[in-house]
Amino acid sequence: LRERIVRSSELLDSNASLRHLVTIGSAMLQDRASCSSFAAHALEEITMLREHVSSNCELTKLRIDGATEERKVVAKDSAATEVRLSKAEKALNSRLDRLMGKRRQLEAELEEVLGEMMSCDQQLKETCRELEILPRQTDSKDKNLSDQLQALEVQVQDSENEIDALEETSAFIHAVSTFVEESVVQQGEAMLQTRARVQHSEQRLILIHLTHQAAQLILLRDSLQFCTEELAQSETKTTKISKLGMPELVTEEGTRAAMLHHKKREAAARVLAIGQDVEDLEMQVNQLHSAAHSAAVSSVHTVAHTAAHSGSNAESTQIVSSVAHGGG
């Protein structure tokens, strides 16, 4: 019986350590659940970034439209300038012809005509030079506008790629957040089941321990009853032996009575120790679930009540009843 009591105490200590580990696991699980708030923050930032990229894409498209319109205007101006310069060339050639005829007619106005000819010739050269430069300028402007259009198209494509990447990232983060939330819920349910199983095991071990203590209380009650009865008989026997004048038997009977008193004190001390153990068990039971607490305390009172009322000796009954009321 003593070995069973020691074994039940060891099982209670082991179960208390397991309950402590379960409490730590619950705290770690709550910390892990806070990760879902970081995922929500990341989704908000991605949404803001996607809106910014979309606005940049719209602005780029507007710039492309403006460049296209400017290209059309430049082409139109170039064509009008070419027509104007062509007309001016024809007019100057015609005027030069008229002046050459007039030179033959008006020698007196030669100097003036020569000046006008030089002026017309210079203007003609400039016009020709402009006509020669105009295609290159037009090609250069067209090339620049084409490069700008290509760069803007690349920017639009990059913006669209960024939007696609942001959408994929958002979907991935949403999936990860959902997985983490489901994992936290599943682990929380498993933790609750483990906690319930540990509490059930602890209640069962407490009941087994209390059963062993109740059996020990019954043995101690019988021992106290036996010692009390033997001491009463020894006192009567000692009185009779003393009257009969047998000192050796009186000494022997006194030694036996002293031994009985010693055993009685040991039994009483053991009953008080069991009472302290019952108080410790009550503190442990108070930490469990309310249902487990009610069942364990009811078992304590039942065992103590059974031990207290299972004998007829007045002294042992009083000691066991005090343990039941104090420890319970």
Secondary structure, DSSP 8 states (H G I E B T S, - for coil): -HHHHHHHHHHHHHHHHHHHHHHHHHHHHHHHHTHHHHHHHHHHHHHHHHHHHHHHHHHHHHHHHHHHHHHHHHHHHHHHHHHHHHHHHHHHHHHHHHHHHHHHH-STTHHHHHHHHHHHHHHHHHHHHHHHHHHHHHHHHHHHHHHHHHHHHHHHHHHHHHHHHHHHHHHHHHHHHHHHHHHHHHHHHHHHHHHHHHHHHHHHHHHHHHHHHHHHHHHHHHHHHHHHHHHHHHHHHHHHHHHHT-HHHHHHHHHHHHHHHHHHHHHHHHHHHHHHHHHHHHHHHHTS-HHHHHHHHHHHHHHHHHHHHS---HHHHHHHHHHHHHH-
